Amino acid sequence: MSLKRQLAAEALGTGLLIAGVVGSGIMAESLSGGNIGLALLANTVATGALLVVLISMFGPISGHTSTRRSVW
């Protein structure tokens, strides 16, 4: 893969990760009804799911992860 494509994948992945983490925090806070434990759980689950998707999408392009060495 070219360096330009790898950098684009990293930039897009980082932007989506930041948006997803902030969005999941806002979503968890608004849906938890003031329960901090539930808000943290919802934020953790949403962020974890987002990481799985982003790593699956951009890992082969950026070259930083190998799905062959994954636990899955």
Secondary structure, DSSP 8 states (H G I E B T S, - for coil): --HHHHHHHHHHHHHHHHHHHHHHHHHHHHHTTT-HHHHHHHHHHHHHHHHHHHHHHHHHHH-S--GGGS--
